[in-house]
């Protein structure tokens, strides 16, 4: 190309405007943005799970697969007893009732009052009985007057018999006249005897009414406390069919415990064995006595046979009241200040016949070594067992074993419930 042509081409290119190219950035789609945000949220959670797993592995991975629960041999008291539920009642009580009918005129005592023997407690209106006594006395006076008349007639008939007998002897009267006189005399004697019998009957009626008059005053048959008062002043009492109870008197100085014992346990009870009970309001206080009676007739409730076992306890302070509920314990055996281990630590071995021959426990030494040792067992209940020989105080015996995972779960549960956790070795 010639120089002139090149120059013309350059001039043309210089005068021609240059085109501008604009680069538009590419916008990501909504789906991609959502996936990216999920990844950012999942990353911290994944890191937290990995950290927790590493911590759990570092804390528990090195522990043994099995842990041993031990407890030291201690000294204490132990007893083996039959338990039952019972109620309190007065050792002696009596109902003071009305033996005659009438209106209760006055009541001299109230519930809770202490009374002495033969103390007046109530009175029934005596007006009707006093009227009967007045009639009885008048009837008796009338009969006594009749007796005087009949005796006078008897004297006259007796004289007539003697006179007729003399006349018959003198042949001045017939024999029939004498016979009539004798018959009249016998009739007069019978009339006297009849009146005398009526007098005796009337005297008995009068005495009975006088006794009824005495029954209008009710006296305490024994010393004690008024525990019930079903009758009220002004009430009309009818004693013709039943004896109405006015007050109930109980001797609360000694209380009787009536315990219900199942037929499975009643064979373990012996008359004279020690017994005690606790009250709902005083669970830490014992009231002791001795078994005095087992009633032979049971009580059946919902096909459950229960026998009543009774023992008495003194009540000098009056804190024991009737119908209180009692948790009763009949002591079969007891010991104080003896070596004790949990019953779960003792393993019994039976012979061929199935009878226990020896007892063994597993002892853990301070170094951690364990050995099985034969021991002699004394009293044993569901919680503890007495060690007669084979162990020393302070030695640690194996109570139970469990896996480490279960132990961790149990520990967590116990901690949530506020329980004191046992030590593991």
matplotlib code that plots the C-alpha trace (Angstrom):
import matplotlib.pyplot as plt

x = [0.0, 1.3, 2.0, -0.9, -3.3, -2.0, -2.4, -6.0, -6.8, -5.4, -7.4, -10.6, -9.9, -9.2, -12.5, -14.5, -15.9, -14.7, -17.4, -17.5, -18.0, -19.8, -19.4, -22.6, -21.9, -23.8, -26.4, -26.6, -30.0, -32.2, -31.9, -28.1, -28.3, -30.6, -28.2, -25.3, -27.1, -27.9, -24.3, -23.4, -26.0, -25.1, -21.4, -21.6, -24.0, -21.7, -18.7, -20.7, -21.7, -18.1, -16.9, -19.4, -18.6, -14.9, -15.6, -17.7, -15.1, -12.3, -14.3, -15.9, -14.0, -11.2, -13.5, -13.8, -16.9, -18.0, -18.1, -18.5, -20.7, -19.3, -20.3, -18.3, -19.2, -20.8, -22.1, -25.7, -29.0, -31.1, -34.4, -36.6, -40.2, -43.7, -45.4, -49.2, -51.7, -53.9, -56.2, -56.2, -59.1, -59.7, -58.7, -62.0, -65.2, -68.9, -72.2, -74.3, -77.9, -81.4, -83.3, -86.6, -88.5, -89.1, -87.8, -84.2, -84.6, -81.0, -77.5, -74.7, -71.6, -70.3, -67.9, -64.3, -65.3, -63.6, -66.0, -65.5, -67.3, -70.9, -70.9, -74.4, -74.3, -78.0, -81.6, -84.8, -88.1, -89.5, -93.1, -94.7, -92.9, -93.7, -97.4, -97.1, -95.5, -98.4, -100.9, -99.0, -98.9, -102.7, -103.4, -101.2, -103.0, -106.4, -105.2, -103.8, -107.3, -108.9, -106.5, -107.7, -111.3, -110.6, -108.8, -111.7, -114.0, -111.7, -111.8, -115.6, -115.7, -113.3, -115.6, -118.6, -116.9, -116.2, -119.7, -121.2, -118.9, -120.2, -123.8, -123.3, -121.6, -124.7, -127.0, -128.4, -127.4, -127.1, -123.9, -124.6, -124.5, -121.1, -119.9, -121.1, -119.3, -116.1, -116.5, -117.1, -113.9, -111.8, -113.2, -112.3, -108.8, -108.5, -109.7, -107.0, -104.3, -105.5, -105.3, -101.9, -100.7, -102.2, -100.3, -97.0, -97.6, -98.4, -95.3, -93.2, -94.8, -94.1, -90.5, -90.1, -91.4, -89.1, -86.2, -87.4, -87.5, -83.8, -83.1, -84.2, -80.8, -77.9, -74.6, -71.2, -70.5, -66.7, -64.2, -63.0, -63.7, -66.9, -66.2, -69.7, -73.1, -75.8, -78.7, -79.6, -81.6, -85.3, -85.1, -87.7, -86.1, -87.9, -86.3, -89.1, -87.3, -83.6, -81.5, -80.9, -77.3, -76.9, -73.1, -70.1, -67.3, -63.9, -60.7, -58.1, -55.2, -54.3, -54.9, -55.3, -53.8, -55.8, -53.6, -54.6, -52.1, -52.2, -52.6, -49.1, -47.5, -49.8, -47.8, -44.8, -46.5, -46.1, -48.0, -45.7, -43.4, -42.3, -44.4, -44.5, -46.2, -45.8, -48.4, -48.9, -48.3, -45.3, -43.3, -40.2, -41.7, -42.3, -45.1, -44.1, -46.0, -46.3, -48.6, -51.4, -54.0, -54.6, -58.3, -59.1, -61.8, -60.4, -61.8, -62.0, -61.8, -61.7, -60.7, -57.8, -57.8, -56.7, -56.3, -56.5, -53.5, -53.9, -51.5, -51.8, -49.7, -49.9, -51.3, -50.4, -50.3, -53.5, -51.8, -53.1, -56.8, -59.4, -59.5, -56.0, -54.2, -51.0, -48.1, -47.4, -44.2, -44.1, -40.4, -39.2, -35.5, -33.4, -29.8, -27.9, -24.4, -23.6, -21.8, -24.1, -23.9, -26.5, -28.6, -27.8, -24.1, -24.8, -25.1, -26.5, -25.4, -27.8, -27.1, -28.6, -31.8, -32.1, -31.3, -28.9, -25.6, -23.2, -23.1, -20.5, -19.6, -17.2, -14.6, -12.7, -9.2, -7.8, -5.6, -8.7, -8.3, -11.5, -11.9, -14.9, -15.1, -17.4, -19.2, -21.7, -25.0, -27.2, -30.4, -31.3, -34.1, -34.8, -32.4, -29.5, -27.8, -25.9, -22.4, -21.5, -18.0, -15.9, -15.7, -14.3, -15.7, -14.7, -14.1, -15.8, -18.1, -19.5, -23.2, -23.9, -22.3, -23.5, -22.2, -20.6, -23.3, -26.1, -24.3, -24.0, -27.8, -28.6, -26.3, -28.1, -31.5, -30.5, -29.0, -32.2, -34.2, -31.9, -30.7, -27.3, -25.3, -23.2, -19.5, -18.0, -14.6]
y = [0.0, 3.4, 6.0, 8.1, 5.2, 4.4, 8.0, 8.0, 4.9, 6.2, 9.4, 7.4, 5.2, 8.2, 9.9, 6.7, 6.5, 3.4, 0.9, 0.4, -3.2, -3.4, -6.6, -7.5, -9.6, -12.9, -13.1, -16.4, -18.2, -18.3, -22.1, -21.7, -19.0, -21.2, -24.2, -21.9, -20.6, -24.1, -25.1, -22.1, -23.1, -26.8, -26.2, -25.0, -27.9, -30.4, -29.0, -29.1, -32.7, -33.7, -31.9, -33.5, -37.0, -36.4, -35.2, -38.2, -40.6, -38.9, -39.0, -42.5, -44.4, -45.3, -46.6, -50.3, -52.0, -53.1, -51.1, -52.5, -51.1, -51.7, -50.9, -51.0, -53.4, -51.4, -51.8, -51.3, -52.8, -55.3, -57.1, -59.5, -58.8, -59.5, -56.3, -55.6, -52.8, -52.3, -49.9, -48.8, -49.5, -49.3, -52.4, -52.2, -50.3, -50.6, -49.1, -47.5, -47.9, -47.4, -50.4, -48.6, -46.5, -42.8, -39.4, -38.7, -35.9, -34.9, -35.8, -35.0, -35.8, -34.9, -36.6, -36.5, -36.3, -38.7, -40.5, -42.8, -46.0, -45.5, -41.9, -40.5, -39.8, -39.5, -39.5, -40.6, -39.0, -41.2, -39.9, -42.9, -45.4, -43.4, -43.6, -47.4, -47.7, -45.6, -48.0, -51.0, -49.8, -49.1, -52.5, -54.1, -52.2, -53.4, -57.0, -56.8, -55.6, -58.5, -60.8, -59.5, -60.1, -63.6, -64.5, -63.3, -65.5, -68.4, -68.0, -67.9, -71.1, -72.8, -72.0, -73.2, -76.6, -77.1, -76.2, -78.5, -81.3, -80.9, -80.9, -84.1, -85.7, -84.8, -86.0, -82.5, -82.0, -84.1, -85.3, -83.3, -80.1, -80.9, -81.8, -78.5, -76.6, -78.5, -77.6, -74.0, -74.0, -75.4, -72.8, -70.0, -71.4, -71.4, -67.8, -66.8, -68.5, -67.0, -63.5, -64.2, -65.3, -62.1, -60.1, -61.8, -61.2, -57.5, -57.1, -58.6, -56.1, -53.3, -54.4, -54.6, -51.1, -49.8, -51.4, -49.7, -46.5, -47.0, -47.6, -44.1, -43.0, -44.3, -44.7, -45.4, -49.1, -48.5, -45.7, -44.3, -41.6, -40.8, -41.6, -41.6, -40.1, -41.2, -40.1, -36.5, -34.7, -34.7, -37.8, -40.6, -43.9, -47.2, -50.1, -52.7, -54.3, -53.1, -51.4, -47.8, -46.7, -43.4, -43.1, -45.3, -45.4, -46.6, -47.2, -45.3, -45.9, -49.0, -49.4, -52.6, -52.8, -55.0, -55.9, -57.7, -60.4, -62.4, -66.1, -66.4, -64.7, -65.7, -69.0, -66.9, -65.3, -66.7, -65.6, -63.5, -62.3, -58.6, -56.2, -52.5, -50.0, -46.5, -43.9, -41.9, -38.6, -40.0, -42.3, -42.1, -43.1, -46.7, -48.1, -51.5, -54.5, -58.3, -60.4, -61.7, -63.2, -64.4, -64.6, -67.9, -66.6, -64.7, -61.9, -62.3, -59.3, -59.7, -63.3, -62.3, -64.1, -61.9, -62.9, -60.4, -60.3, -58.3, -56.8, -54.0, -50.9, -48.4, -45.0, -42.9, -39.6, -40.1, -39.5, -42.8, -42.5, -44.9, -45.9, -44.5, -46.3, -48.1, -49.7, -52.9, -54.9, -58.4, -59.0, -62.5, -61.8, -58.7, -57.9, -54.7, -53.4, -56.2, -56.2, -55.5, -55.8, -55.3, -58.4, -58.1, -58.7, -62.2, -65.1, -68.4, -71.7, -74.7, -78.4, -81.1, -81.0, -77.3, -76.3, -73.4, -74.7, -71.7, -68.0, -66.1, -62.5, -60.8, -58.6, -55.8, -55.0, -51.5, -52.3, -53.2, -57.0, -59.0, -62.4, -64.6, -65.3, -67.7, -66.0, -67.0, -65.2, -64.4, -62.4, -61.4, -59.3, -57.8, -54.9, -56.1, -59.2, -59.8, -61.1, -63.4, -64.3, -64.0, -60.2, -57.2, -53.8, -51.4, -54.1, -53.4, -56.0, -56.0, -55.2, -55.2, -54.9, -53.1, -51.8, -48.4, -47.2, -48.2, -46.7, -43.4, -43.5, -44.3, -41.6, -39.1, -40.2, -40.1, -36.7, -35.3, -36.7, -35.2, -38.6, -39.2, -41.3, -44.2, -44.3, -46.5, -48.1]
z = [0.0, -0.8, 1.8, 0.7, 1.1, 4.6, 5.6, 4.4, 6.2, 9.5, 9.1, 8.6, 11.6, 13.7, 12.7, 13.3, 16.9, 19.0, 20.3, 24.1, 25.5, 28.9, 31.0, 32.9, 36.1, 36.3, 39.1, 41.0, 41.1, 44.3, 44.6, 44.8, 47.4, 49.6, 49.4, 50.4, 53.4, 54.6, 54.5, 56.6, 59.2, 59.3, 59.7, 63.4, 64.3, 62.8, 64.6, 68.0, 67.5, 66.7, 69.8, 72.0, 70.6, 71.2, 74.8, 75.6, 74.2, 76.1, 79.4, 79.3, 76.7, 79.0, 81.8, 82.4, 81.1, 84.5, 87.8, 91.3, 94.0, 97.5, 101.0, 104.3, 107.1, 109.9, 113.4, 114.2, 115.3, 113.3, 113.8, 111.9, 112.3, 111.0, 110.0, 110.1, 110.2, 113.2, 115.1, 118.8, 121.1, 124.9, 126.8, 128.6, 127.8, 128.8, 127.7, 130.5, 129.3, 130.5, 132.0, 132.2, 129.7, 130.1, 129.3, 129.9, 132.5, 133.0, 131.9, 134.3, 132.1, 128.7, 126.3, 127.6, 131.2, 133.7, 136.0, 139.0, 139.7, 141.0, 140.0, 138.9, 135.2, 134.2, 135.5, 133.9, 134.8, 137.7, 137.8, 136.1, 138.2, 141.4, 140.5, 140.0, 143.4, 145.0, 143.4, 144.6, 148.1, 148.1, 146.7, 149.4, 152.1, 150.8, 150.7, 154.2, 155.3, 153.5, 155.3, 158.7, 157.7, 156.4, 159.5, 161.6, 159.6, 160.1, 163.9, 163.7, 161.6, 164.0, 166.9, 165.0, 164.3, 168.0, 168.9, 166.4, 167.5, 171.1, 170.0, 168.0, 171.0, 173.1, 170.3, 170.1, 166.4, 163.4, 161.9, 158.7, 160.6, 161.9, 158.4, 157.1, 159.8, 159.0, 155.3, 156.1, 158.3, 155.4, 153.0, 155.5, 155.8, 152.0, 151.8, 154.3, 152.3, 149.0, 150.5, 151.9, 148.4, 146.9, 149.5, 148.6, 144.9, 145.6, 147.7, 144.8, 142.4, 144.8, 145.1, 141.4, 140.9, 143.6, 141.8, 138.5, 140.4, 141.3, 137.6, 136.8, 138.2, 136.0, 137.7, 136.2, 136.3, 136.2, 136.4, 133.0, 130.4, 128.6, 125.0, 123.5, 124.3, 121.9, 124.1, 124.7, 127.5, 126.8, 124.6, 125.3, 125.9, 125.2, 127.1, 126.3, 123.4, 123.6, 126.1, 125.0, 125.5, 127.3, 127.6, 126.8, 129.4, 128.5, 130.5, 128.4, 130.8, 128.9, 125.1, 123.0, 119.6, 117.2, 114.3, 111.1, 110.2, 107.0, 107.1, 105.6, 108.6, 111.5, 112.0, 112.9, 115.9, 119.4, 122.5, 124.6, 121.8, 121.8, 119.7, 119.1, 116.9, 115.5, 114.8, 111.6, 113.5, 115.5, 113.1, 115.2, 118.6, 119.5, 121.8, 123.1, 124.5, 124.3, 122.2, 124.4, 122.1, 118.5, 117.7, 116.2, 113.9, 110.9, 108.9, 105.1, 102.9, 99.1, 99.5, 101.8, 105.2, 108.1, 111.7, 114.6, 117.0, 120.2, 122.6, 125.2, 125.8, 128.8, 128.1, 131.1, 129.2, 127.2, 123.9, 122.5, 121.4, 120.2, 116.5, 115.8, 112.9, 113.9, 111.9, 114.0, 114.2, 115.9, 116.6, 115.8, 116.5, 117.3, 118.0, 119.0, 118.1, 115.7, 112.3, 109.4, 105.6, 103.0, 102.3, 98.6, 99.4, 100.9, 98.5, 99.9, 98.5, 98.7, 99.0, 96.8, 98.8, 98.3, 101.9, 102.4, 103.7, 103.6, 102.9, 101.0, 100.4, 98.0, 99.8, 98.1, 99.5, 99.6, 96.6, 94.6, 94.6, 95.4, 97.1, 98.0, 101.7, 103.7, 106.5, 109.3, 109.1, 112.1, 111.8, 108.3, 106.8, 103.4, 104.0, 106.2, 107.4, 110.7, 110.3, 113.2, 111.9, 108.8, 108.4, 110.3, 110.7, 108.0, 105.3, 102.0, 100.5, 96.9, 96.9, 93.1, 89.7, 86.6, 83.2, 82.9, 80.5, 82.9, 85.7, 83.9, 83.2, 86.8, 88.0, 85.9, 87.0, 90.7, 90.3, 88.8, 91.6, 94.2, 95.5, 97.0, 94.6, 95.9, 95.4, 92.7, 93.0]

ax = plt.figure().add_subplot(projection="3d")
ax.plot(x, y, z, "-o")
ax.set_aspect("equal")
plt.show()
